[in-house]
Amino acid sequence: DDTLYLLETQPTRLGIFQEMIKKTSMYSHPLIHHLMDPEAHKEIRENSDDKQVVTEIMARCFTPTLITTTSWEGFHFVGHEIRITEAMDCYGAVVWPSALVLCYFLETNAKQYNMIDKNVIEIGAGTGLVSIVASLLGAHVTATDLPELLGNLQYNISRNTKMKSKHLPQVKELSWGVALDKNFPRSSNNFDYILAADVVYAHPFLEELLVTFDHLCKETTIIIWVMKFRLEKENKFVDRFKELFDLEEISSFPSLDIKLYKAMKKNRRSTISSQLLL
Ligand SMILES: C[S@@+](CC[C@H](N)C(=O)[O-])C[C@H]1O[C@@H](n2cnc3c(N)ncnc32)[C@H](O)[C@@H]1O
C-alpha cells in the first residue's frame, strides 16, 4: 500500500495541507497554481468576461484525496474520472491549462465538432489528456510527442481509455519536422482533426512545427489549436501561421492569456510545398 497520508477534511487542516503540498516540487505546476493560489482565483474573479467559464474549466481538475508515492492528477470530462500521471522531470509531462481549455471545448461542443469515428491526431500531446478526451468522445486518436514522452503518454492513455473508448488510441513518435514523409506519408494522412494545446513557446522548432501542421493537414482537415500567449514570439508565430492557414479565433480567455483557434488550409487547392524549411 503506497498511501502516505489520508487528507482530512477540516478546513484549517486542509489549508495547512494545501500549503504543504504546494511547496513540494511535485505539485508546483501550472494547474495547481490556479487551483490553490488565492491570487490566481482573485485574478479570475476580477476578470468579468471569462470569470465564469475559466472557473468552470479549472473545476474539472482535482487533486487526489489520498497522497500516494506516484503523483497523479484527476480530471472530470465526458462523464469520466481521468487520472493523469505526470513525469516532473520533463517539460511536456505536466498538464498545461491550454489542455484543459481544449478538453472543455471538445466536451461542450461535441455536436458541432463531432468526434465520433473521426480520425484525430494530437501533436505535442504531453501527458495525453486531450487525446484521452477525444478518444472518450469516440474518435480514432493518434497521440504524438517526442520519444522521451511516449512511455508516460502510453501509460496514461491505456489507463484511461481501456474498456471505455470505442476505438483504441495509438501513440506514435512525432518530432516536429522530422521524417514526416517516412512516418506520416501525405498519401495516407487522412485526419479530420488536428489537435494542439500549448505547442508554441520559446522553443527552437517553431518553423518545424509549422511544417508539421502543413504536412498533416488535408484540404478538409480542421485544426483546433489552443495557444497560450507569453512573449512576442508567439504573436509572430500566429502571423506566420496565418500565411498558410485560414485562422478563426473561436474563444478567448484573457485571464489565462489563452486563445482557442480553428484553422483550415489556405488556398485549399494547392499543397504548400515542403520547401518551407529552406
Ligand atoms: C507546453 S507542453 C504542452 C503539453 C500538452 N499539450 C498540454 O497542453 O498539457 C509542449 C509539448 O510539446 C512537445 N514538444 C516540444 N517540442 C517538440 C518537438 N520538437 N517535437 C514534438 N513535440 C514537441 C513537448 O514534449 C510537450 O509535450
The ligand as a MOL file (V3000), in Angstrom:
LIG
                    3D

  0  0  0     0  0            999 V3000
M  V30 BEGIN CTAB
M  V30 COUNTS 27 29 0 0 0
M  V30 BEGIN ATOM
M  V30 1 C 3.8590 23.0110 -23.0060 0
M  V30 2 S 3.8080 21.3190 -23.3840 0 CHG=1
M  V30 3 C 2.0870 21.0390 -23.7300 0
M  V30 4 C 1.6910 19.6140 -23.4720 0
M  V30 5 C 0.1930 19.3360 -23.6320 0
M  V30 6 N -0.2710 19.6110 -24.9680 0
M  V30 7 C -0.6190 20.1420 -22.6310 0
M  V30 8 O -1.1670 21.1900 -23.0210 0
M  V30 9 O -0.6760 19.7350 -21.4640 0 CHG=-1
M  V30 10 C 4.5230 21.2290 -25.0330 0
M  V30 11 C 4.5530 19.8610 -25.6460 0
M  V30 12 O 5.1910 19.9270 -26.9270 0
M  V30 13 C 6.1240 18.8840 -27.0490 0
M  V30 14 N 7.2130 19.2810 -27.9450 0
M  V30 15 C 8.1150 20.2740 -27.7730 0
M  V30 16 N 8.9930 20.3200 -28.7920 0
M  V30 17 C 8.6320 19.3230 -29.6360 0
M  V30 18 C 9.1450 18.8710 -30.8880 0
M  V30 19 N 10.2160 19.4320 -31.4470 0
M  V30 20 N 8.5380 17.8470 -31.4860 0
M  V30 21 C 7.4420 17.2620 -30.9200 0
M  V30 22 N 6.8890 17.6530 -29.7370 0
M  V30 23 C 7.4980 18.6620 -29.1030 0
M  V30 24 C 6.6290 18.6760 -25.6350 0
M  V30 25 O 7.2330 17.4130 -25.4690 0
M  V30 26 C 5.3610 18.8720 -24.8330 0
M  V30 27 O 4.6380 17.6810 -24.6990 0
M  V30 END ATOM
M  V30 BEGIN BOND
M  V30 1 1 1 2
M  V30 2 1 2 3
M  V30 3 1 2 10
M  V30 4 1 3 4
M  V30 5 1 4 5
M  V30 6 1 5 6
M  V30 7 1 5 7
M  V30 8 2 7 8
M  V30 9 1 7 9
M  V30 10 1 10 11
M  V30 11 1 11 12
M  V30 12 1 11 26
M  V30 13 1 12 13
M  V30 14 1 13 14
M  V30 15 1 13 24
M  V30 16 1 14 15
M  V30 17 1 14 23
M  V30 18 2 15 16
M  V30 19 1 16 17
M  V30 20 1 17 18
M  V30 21 2 17 23
M  V30 22 1 18 19
M  V30 23 2 18 20
M  V30 24 1 20 21
M  V30 25 2 21 22
M  V30 26 1 22 23
M  V30 27 1 24 25
M  V30 28 1 24 26
M  V30 29 1 26 27
M  V30 END BOND
M  V30 END CTAB
M  END
